[in-house]
Amino acid sequence: MEDSPMVVKSLFVYPVKSCKGIEIDAAAICPTGFRWDRHWLVVNDRGRMLTQRVEPKLALIQPIMPPELFTAPLQSLPANSSVSFQAPGMETTLQVPLFGSKEKVHASVWEWSGGALDEGTAAHKWFSAYLGRTCHLVRLDPAAMERPTDTEYADGYKASFTDGFPFLVASQASLDAVNKRLRNQLPMNRFRPNIIVQGCEPFAEDTWRTFKIKNLTFHGVKLCARCKIPTINQETTEMGAEPTLTLMEFRKGEMLCAVQSVKNKVFFGQNAVCVESVMMKNELVRVGDPVRVEETLQVPSV
């Protein structure tokens, strides 16, 4: 690979866990990652999360938000701002206000359980009709939600409704390396990263302990162990064996480290935290921002 400067190639925010992402040119940092990332969650009638693992049709729901909602200071956003949702077969577009009073409810994501805000009857009916089961759309409750990241890897940080950490970073070179081994090329949306970096060697991000994006400091804290979601076609919901089958050939835990508990897992991408996220300064990451690695690990953290 040519020696070219590393830059942010693209940025994605996934407003609802397991639904489609939105590609944006710039994103504001907040205490739980990019603003609006995994800010909403679809839950069953017991408040338990629903994801593509059990409801692949979630992959086809498209949240719609104008670009300024991701960058403008939160206090400057119009009071009537909203997020809209569209999905195949649904005759109506659901519109959900971003601001206003909401009913407090209970929600759970993996081992975490805590307060959330219910988005109301219209959202309940729309998502239930689409999935064919009783469900609700809930959002983060900033006043009640405290979901700390795993202190073994990142102490003092918060997560939204992500699987565990505020950011997922991957490089274009890593995807290209996987695709070279595949018969059918896969897009990056199979892996659902937030930040895609261009200009590094394949899987260089595995060992990034500290890196800068422009003036912001990030710490790579843990490789991302992949579940079955990357095997789901994000345009059709069809499930296959790839890329997991190919990742087993060269991205298994036993090939990357000596930790026995992860020896049969496969990895793609690096979970990360941002030091400035706790400062609430509306700092932005932009496409084209330079990326500079300041500290690396000899063996990836898993």
Backbone bond lengths (Angstrom), bond angles and torsions (degrees), N, CA, C in turn:
res aa  C-N    CA-C-N  psi(-1)  N-CA   C-N-CA  omega(-1)  CA-C   N-CA-C  phi
1 M - - - 1.463 - - 1.523 109.36 -
2 E 1.360 116.07 140.35 1.449 119.85 179.79 1.522 109.99 -66.95
3 D 1.328 114.20 149.30 1.452 120.07 178.95 1.525 108.78 -78.61
4 S 1.317 117.00 89.92 1.455 122.09 -178.70 1.522 108.81 -118.66
5 P 1.324 117.29 153.40 1.467 119.30 -179.22 1.522 111.31 -65.13
6 M 1.317 115.72 143.68 1.458 119.80 177.44 1.525 109.74 -81.16
7 V 1.320 115.33 137.52 1.460 121.12 178.89 1.524 109.44 -141.28
8 V 1.321 114.80 163.51 1.460 120.69 171.44 1.523 108.05 -74.45
9 K 1.319 116.94 116.17 1.465 121.90 -178.95 1.518 111.48 -81.76
10 S 1.332 116.88 -42.29 1.457 120.81 -179.11 1.515 110.46 -159.09
11 L 1.327 114.79 160.66 1.462 122.83 -177.79 1.523 109.58 -131.56
12 F 1.316 115.88 140.32 1.460 120.89 178.65 1.524 110.44 -134.77
13 V 1.314 114.82 139.41 1.464 122.26 170.72 1.520 107.33 -121.02
14 Y 1.314 116.17 138.05 1.463 123.12 179.96 1.528 107.17 -115.07
15 P 1.338 117.76 88.80 1.468 119.69 -173.11 1.527 114.16 -55.36
16 V 1.338 116.93 -40.09 1.464 120.87 178.90 1.522 108.90 -112.29
17 K 1.301 116.82 128.97 1.462 120.49 178.92 1.524 109.91 -53.80
18 S 1.334 116.16 126.20 1.466 125.95 176.54 1.524 114.73 78.88
19 C 1.351 118.11 -2.11 1.462 119.61 174.26 1.530 109.49 -94.62
20 K 1.331 116.26 176.55 1.457 120.71 -177.14 1.529 111.44 -59.61
21 G 1.317 114.42 152.64 1.446 120.34 176.08 1.512 111.88 -92.59
22 I 1.326 115.36 170.13 1.455 123.01 175.71 1.523 107.53 -120.94
23 E 1.326 116.51 122.93 1.468 120.16 176.28 1.514 108.75 -83.26
24 I 1.315 116.24 130.77 1.457 121.33 -175.68 1.527 109.92 -133.58
25 D 1.328 115.47 161.59 1.461 120.75 179.87 1.521 112.66 -88.62
26 A 1.327 116.39 -22.27 1.461 120.68 -179.19 1.518 108.72 -154.38
27 A 1.331 115.86 150.61 1.463 120.47 -178.59 1.515 109.92 -144.70
28 A 1.331 115.74 137.15 1.463 121.39 176.50 1.525 110.05 -81.26
29 I 1.328 114.43 141.94 1.462 121.85 176.06 1.527 108.87 -86.30
30 C 1.328 116.29 133.87 1.464 120.88 173.97 1.527 108.13 -129.36
31 P 1.326 119.87 177.18 1.473 120.20 -174.37 1.520 115.34 -60.33
32 T 1.347 118.05 -19.76 1.465 119.73 -179.06 1.527 113.26 -109.63
33 G 1.339 117.32 12.29 1.464 120.08 -179.06 1.510 110.32 125.71
34 F 1.338 117.64 -144.28 1.455 119.98 172.86 1.527 108.94 -73.08
35 R 1.331 115.18 142.36 1.459 119.25 178.35 1.537 110.10 -56.18
36 W 1.314 115.72 134.03 1.468 126.46 178.51 1.524 113.65 75.61
37 D 1.317 119.49 -0.67 1.466 119.11 179.96 1.528 110.36 -74.05
38 R 1.333 115.65 124.09 1.471 122.60 -176.47 1.532 110.23 48.71
39 H 1.314 115.46 39.69 1.466 122.04 178.91 1.527 110.92 -77.66
40 W 1.330 115.12 -24.43 1.466 121.00 178.90 1.525 110.17 -116.66
41 L 1.316 114.36 158.87 1.458 121.78 -176.80 1.520 108.62 -147.39
42 V 1.326 116.11 136.38 1.465 120.87 172.58 1.524 107.21 -92.16
43 V 1.328 115.87 128.81 1.465 120.42 -177.76 1.525 110.10 -125.69
44 N 1.329 115.78 156.83 1.461 120.02 175.66 1.528 109.79 -80.70
45 D 1.334 116.69 -173.68 1.463 119.36 -175.34 1.523 113.26 -70.95
46 R 1.334 117.13 -4.52 1.463 121.25 175.31 1.533 111.75 -105.77
47 G 1.331 116.65 5.13 1.455 120.65 178.91 1.512 114.63 84.56
48 R 1.333 116.72 7.77 1.464 120.79 -178.30 1.526 109.68 -87.40
49 M 1.331 116.20 140.37 1.461 120.72 -176.76 1.524 112.40 -58.50
50 L 1.335 114.78 145.17 1.460 122.18 169.11 1.524 107.41 -114.62
51 T 1.322 117.44 131.59 1.458 121.99 179.27 1.520 109.80 -132.21
52 Q 1.326 115.33 177.79 1.465 120.04 177.86 1.520 112.70 -61.04
53 R 1.304 117.45 -19.37 1.462 119.28 179.18 1.524 111.21 -59.97
54 V 1.333 116.41 -34.09 1.469 120.65 179.99 1.522 112.30 -115.62
55 E 1.329 117.58 -21.19 1.466 122.32 179.44 1.529 109.15 -131.47
56 P 1.337 117.47 78.93 1.469 120.04 -177.58 1.528 113.89 -57.81
57 K 1.339 118.05 -24.98 1.468 120.87 -179.48 1.527 112.94 -61.86
58 L 1.312 117.18 -18.00 1.463 119.22 175.94 1.523 111.28 -58.08
59 A 1.322 116.78 -28.54 1.466 121.61 -178.28 1.521 112.63 -61.59
60 L 1.330 117.46 -20.90 1.460 121.64 -175.08 1.523 113.02 -94.70
61 I 1.321 117.76 -6.11 1.464 120.68 178.74 1.523 109.12 -79.31
62 Q 1.343 115.63 124.02 1.464 120.69 -178.10 1.521 111.21 -105.62
63 P 1.328 118.35 110.46 1.471 120.18 170.19 1.530 109.29 -73.07
64 I 1.323 116.33 144.97 1.461 121.88 -179.66 1.523 108.40 -126.55
65 M 1.327 115.58 121.06 1.460 121.44 179.33 1.523 108.40 -142.79
66 P 1.334 119.00 135.23 1.468 120.32 178.01 1.527 111.06 -67.84
67 P 1.332 117.54 151.16 1.473 121.52 -174.51 1.521 114.40 -56.23
68 E 1.342 117.13 -33.77 1.461 118.77 -175.65 1.532 112.80 -65.52
69 L 1.320 117.46 -21.42 1.464 119.46 178.13 1.527 111.97 -66.65
70 F 1.325 116.64 -20.26 1.464 120.92 -178.18 1.526 113.20 -92.21
71 T 1.334 117.06 -11.86 1.467 119.27 -171.67 1.522 114.92 -126.12
72 A 1.325 117.83 -35.75 1.466 120.52 -176.13 1.524 110.57 -67.17
73 P 1.328 118.45 148.58 1.466 119.81 174.75 1.523 110.34 -52.18
74 L 1.311 116.52 136.29 1.463 121.30 -173.62 1.526 111.77 -55.86
75 Q 1.325 116.79 -40.00 1.459 120.46 -177.17 1.524 112.83 -70.05
76 S 1.339 117.03 -14.02 1.466 120.11 -179.30 1.523 112.96 -93.61
77 L 1.320 117.87 -5.43 1.459 120.50 -178.10 1.525 110.26 -70.98
78 P 1.345 117.93 141.74 1.468 120.87 179.14 1.525 111.97 -58.20
79 A 1.316 116.05 145.13 1.462 121.04 -177.92 1.520 112.34 -63.71
80 N 1.343 116.69 -23.79 1.472 120.13 -179.23 1.529 112.82 -95.53
81 S 1.324 118.36 16.90 1.468 121.71 178.66 1.527 109.99 -60.97
82 S 1.334 115.45 148.93 1.463 119.15 -177.99 1.516 110.67 -151.05
83 V 1.317 115.12 165.53 1.459 123.12 169.99 1.520 106.91 -115.69
84 S 1.331 116.21 138.69 1.463 121.23 179.51 1.516 109.75 -113.05
85 F 1.329 115.54 157.19 1.460 121.30 -179.49 1.521 109.89 -133.83
86 Q 1.333 114.80 135.04 1.458 121.93 173.94 1.517 108.97 -128.82
87 A 1.339 115.72 150.96 1.464 120.39 178.97 1.519 109.00 -154.49
88 P 1.339 117.74 150.56 1.462 121.33 179.25 1.528 111.15 -56.94
89 G 1.335 115.15 134.31 1.457 120.04 177.15 1.509 114.79 85.15
90 M 1.318 117.38 -10.10 1.465 120.42 178.75 1.525 108.79 -93.31
91 E 1.318 116.67 119.77 1.456 121.34 -175.36 1.522 112.27 -72.44
92 T 1.308 116.60 -26.72 1.461 120.04 -177.39 1.526 111.16 -108.34
93 T 1.317 114.86 151.45 1.461 121.90 170.82 1.520 108.06 -94.56
94 L 1.308 116.15 126.47 1.461 120.67 178.27 1.522 109.37 -82.90
95 Q 1.318 116.16 132.30 1.460 121.22 176.96 1.527 108.78 -119.15
96 V 1.320 115.89 126.39 1.464 121.64 -177.11 1.529 108.98 -120.97
97 P 1.331 118.26 120.56 1.471 120.62 177.99 1.530 111.32 -62.65
98 L 1.328 115.45 142.28 1.463 119.50 177.98 1.520 112.07 -78.97
99 F 1.326 116.05 -26.18 1.458 119.73 -175.78 1.525 110.29 -124.12
100 G 1.314 116.00 161.33 1.460 121.59 -179.07 1.512 110.84 122.17
101 S 1.322 115.42 169.48 1.465 120.16 -177.02 1.518 110.70 -74.79
102 K 1.318 116.25 142.61 1.463 123.41 -179.38 1.526 108.93 -134.29
103 E 1.334 115.37 151.76 1.459 119.90 177.19 1.524 110.22 -74.99
104 K 1.320 115.87 132.48 1.462 120.60 177.98 1.527 109.83 -77.12
105 V 1.342 115.53 132.23 1.462 121.44 -179.70 1.525 108.79 -136.74
106 H 1.321 115.15 179.98 1.461 122.12 179.09 1.526 108.14 -110.60
107 A 1.313 117.56 138.63 1.464 121.69 177.88 1.518 109.37 -139.96
108 S 1.329 115.81 157.15 1.464 119.32 178.96 1.517 110.72 -138.35
109 V 1.324 114.72 140.61 1.465 124.27 176.53 1.517 107.17 -130.87
110 W 1.315 116.22 115.34 1.455 121.07 -174.77 1.527 109.51 50.86
111 E 1.328 117.46 -124.00 1.462 119.85 -175.81 1.527 112.52 -84.04
112 W 1.332 117.44 -10.85 1.463 120.73 -178.04 1.521 111.03 -85.69
113 S 1.322 115.97 143.03 1.454 122.04 175.20 1.513 107.86 -143.71
114 G 1.342 116.77 134.55 1.453 118.65 -177.09 1.512 112.25 -173.77
115 G 1.332 115.13 -166.41 1.449 121.25 -175.38 1.518 112.91 -77.91
116 A 1.347 114.86 147.35 1.459 122.50 175.81 1.525 107.47 -149.09
117 L 1.328 116.71 176.62 1.458 122.32 179.70 1.518 109.37 -120.76
118 D 1.320 116.79 128.80 1.464 121.41 -179.27 1.523 109.99 -80.52
119 E 1.336 116.95 137.13 1.462 121.35 -177.50 1.529 113.62 -87.16
120 G 1.314 118.05 5.91 1.454 119.83 168.37 1.511 116.15 98.93
121 T 1.337 113.84 -179.88 1.465 122.20 -172.15 1.520 112.79 -66.59
122 A 1.336 117.50 -43.02 1.467 119.79 -177.68 1.524 110.84 -61.16
123 A 1.328 116.87 -43.26 1.466 120.48 178.32 1.521 110.51 -66.67
124 H 1.324 116.70 -41.08 1.469 121.27 177.70 1.526 110.56 -57.61
125 K 1.328 117.30 -47.81 1.466 121.01 -178.01 1.529 111.29 -66.84
126 W 1.325 116.93 -41.05 1.468 120.88 -176.53 1.528 110.64 -66.36
127 F 1.317 117.66 -51.44 1.465 120.57 -179.01 1.529 111.16 -67.14
128 S 1.322 118.25 -36.82 1.465 121.11 178.61 1.521 110.56 -65.31
129 A 1.339 116.54 -41.01 1.465 119.94 178.90 1.522 110.76 -65.20
130 Y 1.313 116.72 -40.56 1.463 119.72 -178.13 1.523 111.80 -68.41
131 L 1.309 117.66 -44.66 1.468 121.00 -176.74 1.525 112.77 -84.98
132 G 1.333 116.92 -15.08 1.459 119.12 -179.64 1.515 113.15 72.69
133 R 1.317 116.70 29.21 1.458 122.12 178.66 1.526 108.61 -156.88
134 T 1.303 116.45 158.62 1.458 120.35 179.28 1.525 110.28 -69.93
135 C 1.309 115.78 123.53 1.460 120.05 178.06 1.517 109.44 -154.69
136 H 1.312 115.24 169.85 1.460 122.05 -177.71 1.522 109.10 -137.18
137 L 1.322 115.37 153.62 1.458 121.48 172.17 1.521 107.50 -103.10
138 V 1.333 116.04 122.93 1.462 120.49 178.02 1.523 108.99 -122.67
139 R 1.300 115.20 160.91 1.461 120.62 178.87 1.522 110.40 -128.29
140 L 1.325 114.71 166.97 1.460 120.45 174.82 1.525 110.49 -58.50
141 D 1.291 115.94 140.69 1.459 121.75 172.05 1.525 107.28 -107.67
142 P 1.332 117.51 98.45 1.469 119.70 -175.87 1.525 113.02 -57.32
143 A 1.331 116.46 -27.82 1.460 119.46 -177.22 1.520 112.77 -78.38
144 A 1.332 116.42 -21.70 1.468 119.18 -173.20 1.513 114.17 -120.21
145 M 1.339 116.39 -21.28 1.460 117.94 -170.57 1.520 111.72 -85.46
146 E 1.280 115.65 124.10 1.460 122.98 172.51 1.521 106.90 -130.88
147 R 1.318 116.06 98.16 1.463 119.72 179.45 1.524 108.07 -119.61
148 P 1.310 117.98 89.40 1.464 120.20 -177.96 1.521 111.57 -71.00
149 T 1.311 115.31 150.48 1.458 119.84 172.57 1.525 109.04 -71.18
150 D 1.322 115.69 163.36 1.462 121.18 179.64 1.529 109.05 -60.56
151 T 1.329 116.38 117.20 1.465 120.11 -175.17 1.523 113.00 -66.68
152 E 1.324 117.59 -16.41 1.462 119.81 176.07 1.521 110.81 -65.48
153 Y 1.334 115.68 -27.24 1.462 120.20 -175.93 1.529 112.90 -112.28
154 A 1.327 117.37 -34.97 1.468 120.54 -175.11 1.519 109.08 -152.94
155 D 1.310 116.60 100.04 1.462 121.49 -177.56 1.523 109.98 -90.54
156 G 1.338 116.58 134.52 1.452 120.65 175.37 1.512 114.96 94.29
157 Y 1.328 118.15 10.59 1.458 121.97 -179.69 1.526 110.53 -117.67
158 K 1.345 115.35 161.07 1.456 121.56 -179.51 1.524 110.48 -118.26
159 A 1.323 115.25 154.55 1.462 121.71 174.67 1.523 109.20 -120.70
160 S 1.317 116.18 154.92 1.464 121.68 173.02 1.523 107.65 -88.88
161 F 1.334 117.62 -133.83 1.460 120.70 176.26 1.531 111.42 -91.81
162 T 1.333 116.92 26.34 1.460 120.95 174.01 1.524 109.22 -69.82
163 D 1.322 115.89 176.17 1.461 118.51 176.02 1.523 111.95 -71.35
164 G 1.345 117.74 -16.58 1.459 115.90 178.40 1.515 117.29 173.90
165 F 1.355 117.77 -24.98 1.459 119.80 -175.10 1.527 110.35 -134.55
166 P 1.339 117.95 158.68 1.464 120.73 -173.59 1.523 115.75 -67.37
167 F 1.342 118.33 -35.74 1.461 120.92 -173.99 1.522 110.77 -131.26
168 L 1.326 115.25 148.89 1.458 121.14 168.54 1.519 107.41 -123.48
169 V 1.325 115.22 123.12 1.462 122.70 -177.16 1.521 109.06 -111.88
170 A 1.317 116.83 135.44 1.466 121.75 175.70 1.517 108.27 -143.62
171 S 1.317 116.48 158.53 1.464 119.95 179.15 1.524 110.74 -108.78
172 Q 1.320 114.60 150.68 1.458 119.92 176.03 1.520 110.45 -62.05
173 A 1.332 116.52 -35.03 1.467 120.28 179.95 1.522 111.55 -63.41
174 S 1.328 117.42 -34.60 1.464 120.41 178.51 1.522 110.69 -66.78
175 L 1.327 116.40 -43.98 1.469 119.15 176.64 1.520 110.48 -61.96
176 D 1.329 116.88 -42.62 1.467 120.21 179.29 1.526 110.81 -60.49
177 A 1.333 116.83 -38.33 1.466 120.72 179.82 1.521 111.37 -66.03
178 V 1.326 116.77 -37.86 1.466 120.10 176.23 1.525 109.90 -67.20
179 N 1.323 116.20 -45.13 1.462 120.01 -176.94 1.523 112.89 -64.36
180 K 1.325 117.81 -28.72 1.466 120.42 177.25 1.524 111.75 -63.30
181 R 1.322 116.64 -23.54 1.458 121.50 -179.17 1.526 112.47 -94.80
182 L 1.317 116.92 -7.65 1.461 120.97 -175.52 1.519 111.61 -100.57
183 R 1.303 116.04 148.05 1.465 120.62 174.07 1.522 110.19 -72.00
184 N 1.330 116.37 -41.77 1.463 121.63 179.30 1.525 109.19 -113.22
185 Q 1.319 115.91 124.51 1.456 121.36 -177.20 1.532 111.36 -66.40
186 L 1.326 115.74 143.52 1.455 121.39 179.11 1.524 110.24 -115.46
187 P 1.336 117.42 143.69 1.464 120.04 176.26 1.521 111.22 -81.31
188 M 1.314 115.74 165.11 1.457 120.45 -179.36 1.525 112.37 -65.52
189 N 1.342 117.73 -21.71 1.467 117.72 -176.72 1.524 113.28 -65.80
190 R 1.330 118.14 -12.18 1.465 119.87 173.43 1.534 111.08 -63.33
191 F 1.333 116.54 -28.53 1.466 120.80 -174.21 1.530 113.44 -102.36
192 R 1.317 117.60 -12.08 1.459 124.18 171.31 1.538 114.21 54.91
193 P 1.334 118.36 47.97 1.473 119.65 176.34 1.521 111.21 -79.08
194 N 1.322 116.38 163.11 1.462 122.01 173.09 1.519 112.04 -91.64
195 I 1.333 116.18 -40.05 1.462 121.80 -174.45 1.523 108.55 -123.86
196 I 1.329 116.14 122.26 1.462 121.21 176.93 1.525 107.79 -110.39
197 V 1.322 115.14 124.34 1.462 121.96 -176.43 1.520 109.64 -104.02
198 Q 1.310 115.50 141.69 1.469 121.95 177.76 1.521 109.21 -120.60
199 G 1.344 116.32 141.12 1.458 120.17 173.94 1.509 115.28 111.05
200 C 1.337 117.85 5.81 1.466 120.36 178.70 1.523 109.94 -113.78
201 E 1.320 116.17 173.30 1.454 121.42 175.45 1.532 109.95 -74.21
202 P 1.340 117.28 157.60 1.467 119.36 177.47 1.526 111.71 -56.11
203 F 1.311 115.92 131.08 1.471 124.80 176.14 1.526 113.31 64.11
204 A 1.326 116.59 16.87 1.466 119.07 174.40 1.522 110.75 -58.89
205 E 1.336 116.97 -32.16 1.465 120.82 -178.50 1.526 113.14 -63.42
206 D 1.323 117.25 -16.27 1.474 121.00 177.86 1.522 112.59 -53.82
207 T 1.322 116.47 -36.49 1.472 120.42 -171.43 1.528 113.39 -109.77
208 W 1.332 117.65 11.48 1.460 119.30 -179.90 1.526 109.79 -74.43
209 R 1.311 116.64 104.60 1.470 120.62 177.14 1.521 111.04 -82.88
210 T 1.332 116.15 -44.10 1.461 120.77 176.82 1.520 108.26 -136.49
211 F 1.325 116.03 130.39 1.464 119.46 177.37 1.520 109.36 -146.53
212 K 1.320 113.75 152.51 1.456 121.18 -179.02 1.526 109.45 -107.14
213 I 1.310 115.93 137.09 1.458 121.58 165.35 1.517 105.54 -113.23
214 K 1.320 115.58 106.06 1.463 122.53 -169.83 1.522 108.09 55.50
215 N 1.339 118.85 -112.94 1.470 120.10 -177.52 1.525 112.81 -103.89
216 L 1.325 118.01 8.06 1.464 122.04 -177.12 1.524 110.66 -99.07
217 T 1.324 116.16 139.06 1.462 121.78 -177.84 1.522 110.61 -101.38
218 F 1.324 115.86 125.14 1.460 122.84 177.60 1.520 109.54 -116.52
219 H 1.316 115.77 148.58 1.458 121.98 172.02 1.526 108.64 -118.13
220 G 1.332 115.97 125.13 1.458 119.84 169.80 1.513 108.03 -77.00
221 V 1.330 117.55 125.54 1.468 119.32 -170.48 1.524 114.19 -114.87
222 K 1.342 117.41 -24.15 1.464 118.18 -173.37 1.517 109.29 -170.86
223 L 1.327 116.75 129.08 1.458 119.02 174.28 1.519 109.84 -60.07
224 C 1.321 115.49 150.06 1.463 120.43 -177.74 1.528 109.95 -90.70
225 A 1.327 115.65 110.83 1.467 120.58 174.15 1.524 107.95 -75.34
226 R 1.326 116.22 132.01 1.456 119.94 -172.05 1.519 112.14 -96.31
227 C 1.334 114.76 134.49 1.459 121.76 175.29 1.524 107.91 -90.47
228 K 1.328 117.49 -154.80 1.464 119.33 -177.62 1.523 113.64 -86.40
229 I 1.338 118.45 -6.58 1.461 119.50 -177.76 1.532 112.78 -58.31
230 P 1.346 121.06 -39.15 1.468 118.73 176.78 1.531 114.52 -60.66
231 T 1.322 117.74 -16.29 1.469 119.84 177.53 1.520 112.06 -85.86
232 I 1.336 118.13 -1.63 1.463 122.47 -178.79 1.523 109.56 -97.50
233 N 1.327 116.58 122.36 1.460 121.41 175.22 1.527 108.30 -64.38
234 Q 1.322 116.80 119.82 1.459 120.88 -173.71 1.522 113.49 -76.27
235 E 1.324 116.78 -5.14 1.466 120.65 177.19 1.520 112.29 -103.80
236 T 1.339 117.51 -22.51 1.467 120.59 -175.22 1.523 113.39 -125.22
237 T 1.305 118.67 -15.78 1.479 127.58 -173.38 1.525 112.51 70.75
238 E 1.321 118.04 6.10 1.467 120.08 176.90 1.530 109.25 -67.72
239 M 1.323 115.80 138.18 1.458 120.76 -178.16 1.521 110.20 -108.63
240 G 1.335 116.60 139.88 1.459 121.44 178.77 1.513 110.87 -135.78
241 A 1.318 116.02 -165.89 1.469 120.75 -179.45 1.523 112.45 -91.53
242 E 1.320 116.25 -20.27 1.465 120.69 -176.78 1.529 111.46 -98.29
243 P 1.333 115.44 149.83 1.464 129.45 9.80 1.529 115.32 -90.36
244 T 1.333 117.11 3.03 1.467 119.09 -175.06 1.522 112.11 -58.52
245 L 1.330 116.35 -42.07 1.463 120.06 -178.36 1.523 111.09 -58.87
246 T 1.309 116.47 -43.94 1.464 120.55 179.51 1.526 111.53 -72.46
247 L 1.314 117.42 -38.98 1.466 119.61 177.56 1.522 111.54 -61.17
248 M 1.324 117.24 -29.82 1.466 120.43 177.87 1.525 111.58 -63.17
249 E 1.325 117.45 -22.23 1.459 121.27 -177.96 1.530 112.46 -76.85
250 F 1.345 117.06 -26.70 1.473 117.16 -174.51 1.521 114.69 -148.87
251 R 1.343 117.21 4.29 1.462 119.54 -179.46 1.529 112.33 -129.43
252 K 1.331 116.74 25.31 1.461 120.24 176.65 1.525 110.28 -76.80
253 G 1.327 114.68 152.38 1.450 119.95 -179.94 1.510 113.55 -55.63
254 E 1.330 117.15 -39.58 1.464 120.19 -177.72 1.523 112.21 -66.37
255 M 1.338 117.04 -17.65 1.459 121.02 178.05 1.529 112.13 -90.93
256 L 1.334 116.19 -17.37 1.456 120.44 -174.22 1.520 113.81 -104.58
257 C 1.331 116.80 -23.62 1.459 119.87 -176.23 1.523 109.24 -159.09
258 A 1.328 115.93 -178.81 1.465 120.77 -177.64 1.523 112.40 -107.09
259 V 1.324 117.29 15.85 1.467 121.27 -178.71 1.524 108.97 -82.51
260 Q 1.314 116.51 111.07 1.459 121.51 -173.85 1.527 113.31 -63.67
261 S 1.319 117.34 -33.07 1.466 120.18 -175.41 1.524 113.52 -66.82
262 V 1.337 117.51 -16.08 1.467 120.09 -179.11 1.525 111.90 -117.21
263 K 1.316 117.76 13.69 1.463 119.99 -171.14 1.522 113.12 -61.39
264 N 1.327 118.29 -27.13 1.458 120.77 -177.92 1.525 113.48 -102.92
265 K 1.331 116.93 3.33 1.458 120.09 176.51 1.524 109.66 -85.45
266 V 1.339 115.51 157.97 1.465 119.77 175.30 1.524 108.56 -114.45
267 F 1.334 115.23 152.34 1.460 120.07 -170.65 1.525 111.19 -130.56
268 F 1.336 114.42 141.66 1.465 121.13 172.98 1.523 107.28 -155.96
269 G 1.335 115.81 120.80 1.457 120.82 179.24 1.518 112.33 94.61
270 Q 1.316 114.42 161.30 1.466 122.16 -177.22 1.531 109.72 -122.17
271 N 1.328 116.50 123.57 1.460 120.24 171.60 1.524 108.94 -71.09
272 A 1.326 115.65 144.44 1.462 118.87 -174.85 1.523 111.55 -146.22
273 V 1.326 114.20 160.88 1.463 122.45 172.71 1.523 107.84 -127.29
274 C 1.325 115.83 158.36 1.467 121.38 179.35 1.523 109.00 -118.18
275 V 1.320 116.31 125.57 1.466 121.45 -177.49 1.525 111.07 -57.99
276 E 1.319 116.59 -41.01 1.468 120.44 -175.92 1.525 113.25 -75.37
277 S 1.320 118.18 -7.32 1.470 120.37 -176.52 1.521 112.52 -62.83
278 V 1.314 117.61 -26.56 1.465 120.50 -177.27 1.528 112.45 -84.21
279 M 1.338 117.62 -1.43 1.465 120.32 -172.42 1.525 114.04 -97.61
280 M 1.338 118.21 -9.58 1.465 122.80 176.20 1.539 112.72 53.32
281 K 1.329 117.30 49.98 1.462 120.96 -178.11 1.528 113.06 -107.85
282 N 1.327 118.08 9.21 1.465 122.49 -178.49 1.529 111.78 56.84
283 E 1.333 116.37 37.85 1.462 121.00 175.30 1.526 109.05 -66.40
284 L 1.338 116.14 144.70 1.460 121.24 -176.99 1.517 111.39 -115.20
285 V 1.325 115.72 144.57 1.459 122.91 164.72 1.517 106.45 -107.13
286 R 1.337 116.76 135.05 1.460 121.11 -177.00 1.523 110.69 -125.34
287 V 1.312 115.53 149.66 1.455 120.52 170.95 1.527 108.12 -59.55
288 G 1.326 116.47 133.57 1.453 121.44 -177.55 1.511 114.25 95.71
289 D 1.332 117.51 -11.49 1.464 119.81 177.59 1.530 110.41 -60.51
290 P 1.332 117.31 140.92 1.467 119.76 177.92 1.524 111.35 -70.93
291 V 1.327 115.38 147.32 1.461 122.92 177.75 1.522 107.66 -119.39
292 R 1.321 116.39 128.35 1.460 120.57 -178.85 1.528 109.59 -131.71
293 V 1.325 116.28 124.19 1.465 121.15 179.32 1.519 109.15 -84.84
294 E 1.332 116.86 129.26 1.463 121.41 -178.04 1.521 113.08 -108.70
295 E 1.323 117.47 -26.14 1.465 120.62 -179.09 1.520 108.86 -149.79
296 T 1.325 116.33 136.67 1.461 120.63 178.84 1.526 110.62 -124.20
297 L 1.314 114.87 161.52 1.462 122.66 175.11 1.519 109.27 -103.82
298 Q 1.318 116.98 149.74 1.463 119.79 174.70 1.520 110.87 -75.41
299 V 1.329 116.18 -36.08 1.464 122.18 179.10 1.518 107.83 -124.87
300 P 1.338 118.82 130.78 1.461 120.47 -178.79 1.524 112.26 -59.97
301 S 1.324 115.90 147.23 1.461 121.63 173.72 1.520 108.87 -83.62
302 V 1.335 116.35 130.83 1.461 120.43 179.19 1.526 110.76 -124.88
